[in-house]
Amino acid sequence: MNRRDLVKGITLLPLMGVSTVSMGAAPSLPAERDFFKELGIRVFINAAGTYTFMTASLMPPEVVDAIRVSAKQFALLDDVQDKVGQQIAKICKAEAAMVTAGCWSAMVLGMAGILTGMDDKKVALLPFPEASGMKSEVIVQKAHANGYHMALTNTGVKIVMVETTEELQNAVNERTACLWFLNREASVGAIKHEAWLSLGKALGIPTIIDIAADVPPVENLWRFNEMGFDLVCISGGKALLGPQSAGILMGKKDLIAAARLNAPPRSGIARGQKVNKEEIIGMYAALDRYVKLDHAKEWKAWEQKIALIDKTVKKVKGVKTEVIVPPVANHTPSLKISWNPDLTTLTGEALGKRLRDGSPSIEVVSWEDKDAVKVTVFMLQAGEDQIVADRIAEELEKATKG
Ligand SMILES: *Cc1c(COP(=O)(O)O)cnc(C)c1O
């Protein structure tokens, strides 16, 4: 097989029913060095979702190619951020954008930019904003404070919790640097997006939103820029399938420029959150691929996988299923599989362990105190839905009493 045949073969793979996510190495290729095997690292089928501890997502060929190609030449890191930032901003309808080391890093850098502006002296003084007369407080709704808000404190700011509009207005003072909003918890906080933005505008305080895991839908990439948030932070390595160590900070031009002042190649609090040209360009390739996808078709493919697993596991006596689609954050179909504890000897955790210890190893979401597991399909590679379905059915069948 010559190189041209190979390239042709690769572009044809999706038509042959191979997921565009799979690496799709042709059988005639020389064997790749298998580092996982060599190092004795367990690999598994990911039927759980985009969890950092499970290395989250697999980069599609477009992203891996972008990384490989951009590893071959030097460029100025600032030039790479400038040009990629312009393209990302165009796609996401933001004034400006930059690639960060994940959504957490986007929040650190966005916060730092708000505090320092374009003042190099202030950049050098973080994480001690108060000592140098910078603003030093961030207002957060209590219902939104689920841990990720702590990223902001990397800059030295204090978190001020509020629950109502009145509490927010009373909490604002000359030290208030910004209002942080967590999109995932919008429904449980008393103050919604529009009200949050109006308060920010009225008080002259910038607003920042965390939408880390909130595509799909694809429209969320621009929705919050258009709504008027000054800064928007998103993960690169969740459903976008970019590098796991990348994310995007986008929003107002002056704030992105100030965030860049706090980012590598310059020193400062985010020096340890370096993204190099390969990840920056990989992030761009992932975003470019994602916005061009046929999202309705993707959704249908996920539903088909869910249907196949559903049909297979329900053949086991006492097994019930429920399709769950989180309304926001990891908004993709998942299947809750539960069973009658009087008929089956397994807990959810015990089934999870059997799947993990089996061959191939499979990860699902499981609980110690529930007779259920949850399966998410958007990280499954071609053909893995059948394997997952068969293994779950097999273990439940084995554990059925009588
Ligand atoms: C995943 C996540 C983050 C962190 O994102 P990284 O890209 O892993 O840094 C922040 N906020 C929320 C709500 C998340 O789900």
The ligand as an SDF file (V2000), in Angstrom:
LIG
                    3D

 15 15  0  0  0  0  0  0  0  0999 V2000
  -14.2770   19.7790   33.8730 C   0  0  0  0  0  0  0  0  0  0  0  0
  -14.6810   21.0320   34.5110 C   0  0  0  0  0  0  0  0  0  0  0  0
  -13.7440   22.0420   34.8220 C   0  0  0  0  0  0  0  0  0  0  0  0
  -12.2700   21.8360   34.6480 C   0  0  0  0  0  0  0  0  0  0  0  0
  -11.9380   21.7340   33.3110 O   0  0  0  0  0  0  0  0  0  0  0  0
  -10.4820   21.2690   32.8170 P   0  0  0  0  0  0  0  0  0  0  0  0
  -10.5720   21.4760   31.3470 O   0  0  0  0  0  0  0  0  0  0  0  0
  -10.3170   19.8350   33.2190 O   0  0  0  0  0  0  0  0  0  0  0  0
   -9.4930   22.1640   33.4690 O   0  0  0  0  0  0  0  0  0  0  0  0
  -14.2090   23.2340   35.3210 C   0  0  0  0  0  0  0  0  0  0  0  0
  -15.5180   23.4350   35.5540 N   0  0  0  0  0  0  0  0  0  0  0  0
  -16.4520   22.4840   35.3120 C   0  0  0  0  0  0  0  0  0  0  0  0
  -17.8920   22.7640   35.5890 C   0  0  0  0  0  0  0  0  0  0  0  0
  -16.0570   21.2440   34.7700 C   0  0  0  0  0  0  0  0  0  0  0  0
  -16.9850   20.3180   34.5160 O   0  0  0  0  0  0  0  0  0  0  0  0
  1  2  1  0
  2  3  1  0
  2 14  2  0
  3  4  1  0
  3 10  2  0
  4  5  1  0
  5  6  1  0
  6  7  2  0
  6  8  1  0
  6  9  1  0
 10 11  1  0
 11 12  2  0
 12 13  1  0
 12 14  1  0
 14 15  1  0
M  END
$$$$
